[in-house]
């Protein structure tokens, strides 16, 4: 009743004409029953013939009223939380989607054997350090693969560059030695090649560890190492029964230590590298005494501080002491062969020698007679390096017994102006070895234009079934002409290196070194286009 009375009161107060009596009450009830249900909070306004319904502050809707009633009926918590705002009703969470487990990666799924083979390829290219030490930190599978002793067959150990001072070097070597004390028993059981560089004070402890835990060692290199004692080398020779190669170049080692080592391990020694000093004579004396009958590689070179004292080398005695020598290198060394008496027979030679290198930056005493004493019994020679040997002539080379020489180096660098050089005879070299030569170096030689043309024309001989094997030709500083160069390029399709620097007979712009097939072909095109027209 109260609501109906309020509606009627509002209807009567509305401005404009209105009806009275029963008609007015029925019209008012019809509008409210249809347009303004109970509790909607609408106002009815009538202006002239229009009836306008506007929302107003009335009772809340029934649904909101019921929600408010439920909130009021809910008991409030006691304590400080009672004054807090009521929490909103939590929204229903979506149905959880089952998540996939994290992918451990291909490193955990790949078989261990395959992973070891992959690591082996990287180790063969760059060495085990520091790759293996870093790979061991990736995961357990990688740690297991990196710990395989088969991957640690070649190791190079050197203190950090920042620790090259006296005091800091000692500390760095001791720190590295502490790591090796743990690393060698677990990793180096199959170590075959070991290189120590710039060790100044801890060489003996390192070699002691090697003798205890590296029974398969075959190669040892000590570069710029000091304090190498005889006890350490002898201990190593007794413990490592497979050790057959020793490189002592640029290291301070007493000759007595080397001789003692060779006496212990001499019968199995295959390769030996030495730096020439005043003590080299004692070591060579041990070799001449047949302490290393199976030696295959012997290299003696000068150090940073050049020794100007000539080395007296008895050629025939060396041939008897090392009959199986395959490689002999006397690099940048001033040496003299021990003179042979009149009527003295030649030595046995080096029947298995394949490489002879007598290269020197200064004039030496190697002549045709000395070369004949060295190579008279070497038919299998493949490489002959005589750079700086200005006394060697083409006639002396032509008399050598080797028939399949592949590399011939006769370059004279910075000394051709002070010597009287041969003008003819280069054709004797190419006619003998044009079918097997792969590298030819005539830099600085004084052969004439005509002689070089005849010599290089041998590579144009097409009587053979295949093209010449020449792929490297050095004509720097010679009198070669453009016609000769273009002819040899056309005849040798495999030519990959051509040096024409300081060739006075060539056109300007072409006197340089050409590397690669494309550059050599470009040189040929330029030579053909720059050739003067024939009359």
C-alpha positions in Angstrom: 0.0 0.0 0.0 2.8 2.4 0.8 4.4 1.9 -2.6 1.1 2.5 -4.4 0.5 5.7 -2.5 4.0 6.9 -3.3 3.4 6.3 -7.0 0.1 8.2 -6.9 1.7 11.1 -5.1 4.4 11.3 -7.7 1.8 11.1 -10.5 -0.2 14.0 -9.1 2.9 16.2 -8.6 4.0 15.8 -12.3 3.6 19.0 -14.3 1.0 19.3 -17.1 -2.6 18.3 -17.4 -3.7 15.2 -15.8 -6.7 13.0 -15.6 -8.9 12.7 -12.5 -11.0 10.0 -11.0 -10.9 6.3 -11.9 -9.5 6.9 -15.3 -6.5 8.6 -13.9 -5.9 5.9 -11.3 -6.2 3.1 -14.0 -3.8 4.9 -16.4 -1.3 5.5 -13.6 -1.4 1.9 -12.6 -1.1 0.7 -16.2 2.1 2.7 -16.8 3.8 1.7 -13.6 2.8 -2.0 -14.0 4.5 -2.1 -17.5 7.2 0.5 -17.4 8.2 0.8 -13.8 8.0 -2.5 -12.0 8.2 -2.5 -8.2 11.7 -1.6 -7.0 13.0 -0.3 -10.3 13.5 3.3 -9.1 12.1 5.0 -12.2 10.4 8.5 -12.3 7.5 9.3 -14.5 7.4 12.8 -16.1 4.7 14.1 -18.3 5.0 17.1 -20.5 2.0 18.0 -22.7 1.3 14.8 -24.6 4.6 13.1 -23.8 5.3 10.7 -21.0 9.0 10.4 -20.1 10.5 7.7 -17.8 13.8 8.6 -16.1 15.9 6.5 -13.7 16.0 7.9 -10.2 17.2 7.0 -6.7 14.9 4.2 -5.9 15.3 0.9 -4.2 18.0 -1.3 -5.6 17.3 -4.1 -7.9 16.1 -7.4 -6.5 19.3 -9.3 -7.6 21.6 -6.6 -6.1 19.4 -6.6 -3.0 19.7 -10.3 -2.6 23.6 -10.1 -3.0 23.8 -7.4 -0.4 21.6 -9.4 2.0 23.9 -12.4 1.7 26.9 -10.3 2.4 25.3 -8.8 5.5 24.3 -12.2 6.8 27.9 -13.5 6.4 29.7 -13.4 9.8 32.5 -10.9 10.0 35.9 -12.0 11.4 37.0 -10.8 14.8 40.1 -8.8 15.5 41.9 -6.3 13.2 40.7 -8.1 10.1 37.2 -7.1 10.9 37.8 -3.5 9.9 39.3 -4.6 6.6 37.5 -4.5 3.3 35.6 -7.7 2.5 37.6 -9.7 -0.1 36.1 -10.1 -3.5 34.9 -13.5 -4.5 37.7 -15.3 -6.3 37.2 -16.0 -9.9 37.2 -19.7 -10.9 40.7 -20.6 -12.2 41.0 -22.1 -15.6 41.6 -25.8 -15.9 45.4 -26.3 -15.7 47.0 -27.6 -18.9 49.6 -30.4 -18.3 53.0 -28.8 -18.9 55.7 -30.7 -20.8 58.9 -31.5 -18.9 61.9 -29.3 -19.8 64.0 -30.7 -22.7 67.4 -31.7 -21.4 69.0 -30.9 -24.8 70.7 -33.0 -27.4 73.9 -33.2 -25.3 72.1 -35.6 -22.9 70.4 -37.7 -25.5 73.3 -38.3 -27.8 75.2 -41.5 -27.1 78.5 -41.2 -25.2 80.5 -42.9 -28.0 79.3 -40.4 -30.6 79.9 -37.5 -28.3 83.5 -38.7 -27.7 84.0 -38.9 -31.5 82.8 -35.3 -31.9 85.1 -34.1 -29.2 87.9 -36.0 -30.9 87.4 -34.0 -34.1 87.6 -30.7 -32.2 90.7 -31.9 -30.2 92.4 -33.0 -33.4 91.9 -29.5 -34.8 92.6 -27.2 -31.8 94.0 -29.5 -29.1 92.4 -30.6 -25.8 92.9 -27.4 -23.9 91.0 -25.3 -23.2 88.1 -27.0 -25.0 87.8 -30.1 -22.9 88.1 -28.3 -19.6 85.2 -26.0 -20.6 83.1 -28.7 -22.1 83.3 -30.7 -18.8 81.3 -28.0 -17.1 78.2 -28.2 -19.4 76.5 -31.3 -18.0 77.2 -34.7 -16.6 77.2 -36.4 -20.0 79.7 -33.9 -21.4 81.9 -34.2 -18.3 81.9 -37.9 -18.8 82.9 -37.6 -22.4 85.6 -34.9 -21.8 87.1 -37.2 -19.1 87.9 -39.9 -21.5 91.8 -40.4 -21.5 91.7 -41.1 -25.3 91.0 -37.4 -25.9 94.1 -36.3 -24.0 96.7 -37.8 -26.3 98.3 -34.4 -27.3 98.8 -31.6 -24.7 100.6 -28.3 -24.7 101.4 -26.7 -21.3 102.5 -23.2 -20.9 102.3 -20.7 -18.0 100.1 -17.6 -18.7 101.6 -14.8 -20.7 101.0 -12.3 -17.9 103.3 -14.4 -15.6 106.5 -14.2 -17.6 108.3 -12.2 -14.9 110.7 -14.0 -12.5 108.6 -14.0 -9.4 105.2 -14.2 -11.1 106.5 -17.0 -13.3 107.5 -19.2 -10.4 104.0 -18.7 -8.8 102.2 -19.4 -12.0 104.3 -22.6 -12.6 103.6 -23.8 -9.1 99.9 -23.2 -9.5 99.8 -25.1 -12.8 101.9 -27.9 -11.3 99.3 -28.3 -8.5 96.6 -28.7 -11.2 98.7 -31.3 -13.0 99.1 -33.3 -9.9 95.3 -33.9 -10.0 94.9 -33.9 -13.7 97.6 -36.4 -14.8 96.4 -39.4 -12.8 92.9 -39.1 -14.1 93.4 -37.8 -17.7 96.9 -38.4 -19.0 97.1 -42.2 -18.8 97.1 -42.3 -22.7 99.1 -39.2 -23.3 101.3 -39.5 -26.4 102.6 -36.0 -27.2 103.6 -33.4 -24.6 104.9 -29.9 -25.2 106.3 -27.7 -22.5 106.8 -24.0 -23.4 108.4 -21.2 -21.3 108.9 -23.3 -18.1 111.7 -21.8 -16.1 111.9 -23.6 -12.7 109.4 -26.5 -12.5 110.5 -28.7 -15.4 111.8 -31.4 -13.1 108.5 -31.9 -11.1 106.5 -32.0 -14.3 108.7 -34.6 -16.0 108.6 -36.6 -12.8 104.8 -36.6 -13.0 105.0 -37.6 -16.6 107.3 -40.5 -15.9 104.8 -41.8 -13.2 101.5 -41.4 -15.1 102.2 -41.3 -18.8 103.7 -44.6 -19.8 102.5 -44.2 -23.5 104.5 -41.0 -24.1 106.1 -41.0 -27.6 107.0 -37.3 -28.2 108.4 -34.7 -25.8 109.1 -31.1 -26.8 110.8 -28.6 -24.5 110.7 -25.1 -26.0 112.4 -22.2 -24.1 112.7 -24.3 -21.0 115.4 -24.0 -18.3 116.8 -26.2 -15.6 116.4 -29.4 -17.5 118.6 -31.9 -15.5 120.1 -35.2 -16.6 118.2 -37.0 -13.8 114.8 -35.9 -15.2 115.6 -37.0 -18.7 117.1 -40.3 -17.6 114.1 -40.9 -15.4 111.8 -40.2 -18.3 113.7 -42.5 -20.6 113.5 -45.4 -18.2 109.7 -44.9 -17.4 108.4 -44.2 -20.9 109.4 -47.1 -23.0 107.7 -45.8 -26.1 109.4 -42.4 -26.1 111.1 -42.1 -29.5 111.1 -38.3 -30.4 112.8 -35.5 -28.5 112.7 -31.8 -29.4 115.1 -29.6 -27.4 115.2 -26.5 -29.6 115.7 -23.2 -27.9 116.0 -24.8 -24.4 118.9 -24.7 -22.0 119.9 -28.3 -21.6 123.4 -29.6 -20.7 125.0 -31.8 -23.3 125.7 -34.4 -20.6 122.0 -34.7 -20.0 121.2 -35.2 -23.7 124.0 -37.7 -24.1 122.8 -39.7 -21.0 119.3 -39.7 -22.4 120.5 -40.9 -25.8 122.5 -43.7 -24.2 119.4 -44.9 -22.4 116.8 -44.4 -25.1 119.0 -44.4 -28.2 118.1 -47.7 -29.6 114.4 -46.6 -30.0 115.0 -43.0 -30.9 113.4 -41.9 -34.3 113.4 -38.1 -34.3 115.8 -35.5 -32.7 115.7 -31.7 -32.9 118.6 -29.6 -31.5 119.7 -26.0 -31.4 123.3 -25.4 -32.3 125.6 -24.4 -29.5 129.1 -25.1 -28.3 127.7 -28.4 -26.7 126.2 -29.7 -30.0 129.5 -31.4 -30.9 129.3 -33.7 -27.9 125.7 -34.7 -28.9 126.7 -35.3 -32.5 129.6 -37.4 -31.2 127.1 -39.7 -29.6 125.2 -40.0 -32.8 128.3 -40.8 -34.8 129.0 -43.6 -32.3 125.9 -45.4 -33.4 123.9 -44.8 -30.2 120.8 -44.1 -32.4 120.9 -46.6 -35.3 117.2 -46.1 -36.1 117.2 -42.3 -36.2 115.0 -41.1 -39.0 114.8 -37.2 -38.5 117.7 -35.0 -37.5 117.4 -31.2 -37.4 120.0 -28.8 -36.2 119.3 -25.1 -36.4 120.6 -21.8 -34.9 119.0 -20.1 -32.0 118.2 -16.5 -31.4 121.8 -15.7 -30.5 123.5 -16.8 -33.6 126.7 -18.8 -33.2 129.3 -17.9 -35.8 131.6 -20.8 -35.0 131.4 -23.3 -38.0 130.2 -26.8 -37.2 132.6 -29.5 -38.5 130.4 -32.3 -39.7 131.9 -35.6 -40.7 129.5 -36.7 -43.4 130.7 -40.3 -43.9 130.7 -41.0 -40.1 127.1 -39.7 -39.9 126.1 -42.0 -42.7 127.5 -44.9 -40.8 126.0 -43.9 -37.4 122.5 -43.1 -38.8 122.0 -45.4 -41.8 118.1 -45.1 -41.7 118.0 -41.3 -41.8 115.1 -40.0 -43.9 115.2 -36.2 -43.1 118.3 -34.2 -42.5 118.0 -30.4 -41.9 120.9 -28.1 -41.2 119.0 -24.8 -41.0 120.7 -21.4 -41.2 123.8 -23.1 -40.0 127.4 -22.4 -40.9 128.9 -25.8 -41.2 131.9 -27.5 -42.9 132.2 -31.1 -43.9 135.2 -32.8 -42.6 137.6 -33.0 -45.5 138.1 -36.4 -46.9 141.7 -37.5 -47.7 142.8 -38.3 -51.2 141.8 -41.7 -52.4 139.2 -42.0 -49.6 136.2 -44.0 -50.7 132.8 -42.5 -50.4 130.6 -43.4 -47.5 127.6 -45.6 -47.6 125.3 -42.6 -48.2 121.7 -42.3 -46.9 119.8 -44.9 -48.9 116.4 -43.9 -47.4 116.9 -40.1 -47.3 113.8 -38.2 -48.7 114.5 -34.7 -47.6 117.7 -32.6 -47.4 117.5 -29.0 -46.2 120.6 -26.9 -46.2 118.9 -23.5 -46.4 120.8 -20.5 -45.1 120.3 -16.7 -45.1 124.1 -16.2 -45.6 126.6 -17.7 -47.9 127.8 -21.1 -46.9 130.4 -23.6 -47.9 128.2 -26.2 -49.6 129.5 -27.0 -53.1 128.8 -29.6 -55.7 131.4 -31.9 -54.1 129.9 -31.7 -50.7 126.4 -32.3 -52.2 127.7 -35.3 -54.0 129.1 -36.8 -50.8 125.8 -36.3 -49.1 123.5 -37.6 -51.8 125.4 -40.1 -53.9 123.5 -42.9 -52.4 120.0 -41.3 -52.0 117.9 -42.3 -55.0 114.6 -41.7 -53.2 115.1 -38.0 -52.5 111.9 -36.0 -52.8 112.7 -32.5 -51.3 116.0 -30.6 -51.8 116.2 -27.1 -50.2 119.5 -25.3 -51.2 118.4 -21.7 -50.6 121.5 -19.6 -50.0 123.8 -22.3 -51.4 125.3 -20.1 -54.2 128.1 -22.5 -55.0 125.7 -25.2 -56.3 125.5 -25.3 -60.1 122.9 -26.9 -62.3 125.5 -29.4 -63.6 126.1 -30.6 -60.0 122.4 -31.1 -59.5 122.0 -32.9 -62.7 124.5 -35.6 -61.6 122.5 -36.5 -58.5 121.0 -40.1 -58.6 117.5 -39.0 -57.5 115.1 -39.2 -60.5 111.8 -38.2 -58.9 112.4 -35.0 -57.1 109.2 -33.1 -56.2 110.5 -29.9 -54.5 113.6 -28.0 -55.6 114.4 -24.7 -53.8 117.4 -22.8 -55.2 116.4 -19.2 -54.2 119.1 -16.6 -53.4 117.6 -13.9 -51.2 119.6 -10.7 -50.8 122.9 -12.1 -51.9 122.8 -12.3 -55.7 124.3 -8.8 -56.1 127.5 -9.9 -54.4 128.1 -13.1 -56.3 129.0 -14.2 -59.8 126.0 -16.4 -60.8 125.7 -18.9 -63.5 124.0 -17.6 -66.7 123.1 -21.0 -68.3 122.1 -24.5 -67.3 118.6 -24.1 -65.8 117.3 -26.4 -68.6 119.3 -29.3 -67.1 117.1 -29.1 -64.0 113.7 -29.0 -65.7 114.5 -31.6 -68.4 115.4 -34.1 -65.7 112.6 -33.4 -63.2 109.8 -31.7 -65.2 107.5 -34.7 -64.9 107.7 -34.9 -61.1 108.4 -31.3 -59.9 105.6 -29.7 -57.9 107.5 -26.8 -56.5 110.3 -24.9 -58.2 112.2 -21.9 -56.7 114.6 -20.0 -58.9 114.4 -16.7 -57.0 117.5 -14.4 -57.5 119.2 -16.7 -60.0 121.1 -15.1 -62.9 119.9 -17.2 -65.7 119.5 -15.4 -69.0 116.2 -14.8 -70.8 117.0 -17.4 -73.4 118.1 -20.0 -70.8 114.9 -19.5 -68.7 112.8 -19.8 -71.9 114.4 -23.2 -72.7 114.1 -24.4 -69.1 110.4 -23.6 -68.7 109.5 -24.9 -72.1 110.1 -28.4 -70.7 106.8 -28.1 -68.9 105.1 -27.7 -72.3 106.1 -31.2 -73.3 102.8 -32.9 -74.0 104.3 -36.4 -74.8 103.1 -37.6 -71.4 99.6 -38.7 -70.7 99.0 -36.1 -68.0 99.6 -32.5 -67.3 102.7 -31.3 -65.4 102.4 -31.6 -61.6 103.8 -28.1 -61.0 101.7 -25.9 -58.7 104.2 -23.5 -57.2 106.8 -21.4 -59.2 109.0 -18.7 -57.8 110.7 -16.5 -60.4 111.3 -13.5 -58.2 114.1 -11.3 -59.4 114.9 -13.3 -62.6 115.0 -12.2 -66.2 111.9 -14.2 -67.3 109.9 -12.7 -70.1 106.1 -12.3 -70.6 106.0 -14.9 -73.4 107.8 -17.4 -71.2 105.4 -16.8 -68.3 102.3 -17.0 -70.4 103.6 -20.3 -71.9 104.2 -21.9 -68.6 100.8 -20.8 -67.2 99.1 -22.3 -70.2 101.0 -25.6 -69.9 100.4 -26.0 -66.1 96.7 -25.8 -65.4 97.3 -26.7 -61.7 99.6 -23.7 -61.0 98.4 -22.1 -57.8 101.3 -19.9 -56.8 103.4 -17.7 -59.1 105.9 -15.1 -57.9 106.9 -12.5 -60.4 108.2 -9.7 -58.1 111.1 -7.6 -59.3 111.1 -9.3 -62.8 112.5 -6.5 -64.9 111.4 -7.9 -68.3 107.7 -7.9 -67.4 105.2 -5.1 -67.9 104.4 -2.8 -65.1 101.6 -3.7 -62.8 102.2 -7.5 -63.2 105.3 -7.7 -61.0 103.8 -9.3 -58.0 102.9 -12.6 -56.4 99.8 -14.4 -57.5 98.0 -16.8 -55.2 95.2 -19.0 -56.3 93.9 -20.3 -59.6 91.9 -17.1 -60.3 94.8 -14.7 -59.8 97.1 -16.8 -62.0 94.5 -16.9 -64.8 94.1 -13.2 -64.5 97.8 -12.8 -64.9 97.7 -14.9 -68.0 94.9 -12.7 -69.5 96.9 -9.5 -68.8 100.0 -10.9 -70.3 98.2 -11.9 -73.5 96.5 -8.6 -73.8 99.7 -6.6 -73.2 101.7 -8.6 -75.7 102.7 -6.4 -78.6 101.1 -7.2 -82.0 103.3 -9.3 -84.3 104.5 -7.6 -87.5 
